[in-house]
Amino acid sequence: MSYKKKDLFTPETTQQLGEHYKEILRLLGENTAREGLLKTPERVAKSMQFLTHGYQTDPVAILKGAMFKEEYQQMVIVKDIELYSLCEHHLLPFYGKAHVAYIPNGYITGLSKIPRVVDAFARRLQVQERLTVQIRDCIQKTLKPLGVAVVIEAAHMCMQIRGVQKQNSVTTTSAFTGAFLNNRKTREEFLGLIGTSLH
């Protein structure tokens, strides 16, 4: 085998989180000694560390790791980026897709870096509105392009399986800078290319 991916977890953090989750299970009325739950606290501890690994990721460093001088000054779009995050209000997932565009101003970045920036911010406790702005601002401050556009479309399980229980609702957020903010034609071109209209 020439390649093997391995998740690394801090043993101390895993143990401490596991102890808390074991107590949570007990408070919910479960028997933490039964076979099916014996390893559940450890599994959940590792799962939560994975789902929030964005706290240990530097999105600016991701972009700077692949910045190249280039005179291209047309729109660069990476669309339909799969996105998974945790709502900070209920610790339930929200998921969907992000569409990100920028107009270079002397520098471009590797195409894979845009989804990595999305993940770096998404893999934290989040609200969709802040996530949208964080992605925009990171790209704007690092690459200093002529403009940045970010649109996120997501379904929130805190709305689907609890509370209002509306399974088919989708939340759309957007954030723009530069040419996308000030030039309606540029913004409409972007929205047309990603197949989304903002009302």
N, C-alpha and C positions, 0 to 999 in steps of 0.2 A: 504494500500500500504506500503510495507516494505522498498522500495528503490525509491529514486527520485533524478535524476541528475539535477543540476541547474547551469547555467552559471552565473558567477558574473562579472559585468562590472563596472569600476570606473565611476560614474556619470559625474564628471568633464571632464574626457578624452572623454567620449562619446559625451558630449555636444560640446566640442571644435572641435572634428573631424567632427561631424554632421554639424556644421556651415561651415566648409571648404568644405565639400561635397555638401552642398546646393549651395555654390558659384560656385563650379565646374559645377554643373548642369545648373546653370544660364548662365555661360560662354559658355556652349555647345549649348545654344539656347533653352533650355527647360523652360517650365513654372512650376516653383517649387510650385506654388499654386494649381496645378490641383490635383484631388483626388488621382490618382495613384502614385504621387510623394511626397505626404505630409509626409509620414513616411520613405521615402527612405533614406534621409541623416542619420537618426538614425540607420536604418537597416545596412547600409553600414559601419557606424562607429563601430557597434558591430561586424559585419562580419570581418572587418580588424583586430580588436583586437583579435578575435579568431584565424584568420589565421597567426598571428604573436605572439602568446602567448609563443613561444619558448624563447623570450627575458626574460621572467619571470621564466624560468625553468633552473635548474642547472643540467646538464647531469652527472657531476661527482658525485653529491649527489645521483642521481638515482642509479648509479652503487654501490656506497658505502653503500647504504641502504639495499643491499642484496648480500654482499660478504661473501663467505663461504670457509673455508679451505677444500681443497680436493686434493687428489694426482693424480687425473685423468689428463693425459697428451696427450690425443688424440684430434683430431679436434672437435670443437663444432660449428655447423653451424645453423644459423637462416636465412632461405631464404624466398624470395617472400614477404618481408615486404612492405606493401602498403605505398606509399610515396606521399605526396602532399606538394608543396612548391610554393613560389612566386619568379619569376625572378626579380632580383633587377634592371634590366635595363628597363623593361616595366611594371612591376607590373602585369604581367600575369602569370597564373599558369603553373608549370611543374609538371608532375605526372608520376609515374611508380612504380618500385619496387627496394628494396635494398636487397642485400645478404651480410651477415656479418658472419665472422668466426674468432675464436681465438683458440689458443692452450694454455690451462692453465699452469701456472707455480706456483702451490701452492694454487691458489684461482680461484673459479668460481663465476659467478653471476647468479641471477635468470633469467630464459629465457625470461620473459616478459620485463626485463630491457633493453635488446638490442633494441627492437622496440621503447621503450620509449626514448632511447638516439637518435635514428634516428629522431623521432618526435621533440625532443627538439631542434635539429639543423635545421630540415626541416621547422619548423614553424617560420621562420624568412625570411627576404629578403635575397635571396641566388643566387649563381651560382652553378651549379652542381659540378664543379671541387672542389670548396672550401668545399662544403657539404661533399663530399666523404672523403676528408682529415681530416675534423673536427671529423667525426665519428671514423675514424681510430685512430687518435691521442688521443682522449678521452679514448678509450678502452685501448690503449697501456699504457698511463701514469697512469691510475687508477688501472687496474688489473695487469699490468706488466707481461703479458703473454709471451710465447715463440714466438709469432707472431700474427699478426692481418691481415685479408683480408677483403676488402670492395669493392663490385662492385655495381654500380647503373646503371639501365637502365631506361631512362625517355623520355617522349615526351614533347616538349615545345610548348605551345600555341603561344608564340611569333614567332615561325617558322611556325605554322600551320594556323593561322587566320590572320596574317599580314606579311609584309615583303616578304620573299621568298615563303610562302604559300605552304609548302610541308607537307601534312597531314600524310604521312606514315613514316616519318623519326624518328629514335630513336637514342638517344645519350647514349653511354656507357662510364663510367669512372671507374677507378679502383685505389686502393691504398693499398700497402702492407708494412708490417714490418717483421723483424725477419725471421722465417723459411719460410714464404710465399714469402719473397723477395729473400732470398738467396738459397732456395732449389727448383729447378724447378719441381721436382717430387711432392713435397707438394703442390705447386701452381697449378699444372695441376690436381691433385686429387681434390682440392677445386673447380676448374672451371668445372671439370667433374660432380661433385656432384650437382652443381647448374644448370648444363645444359647450360653453357655459354662458348663461345670461344672468346678470345680477339685477334684481328688481329693487 
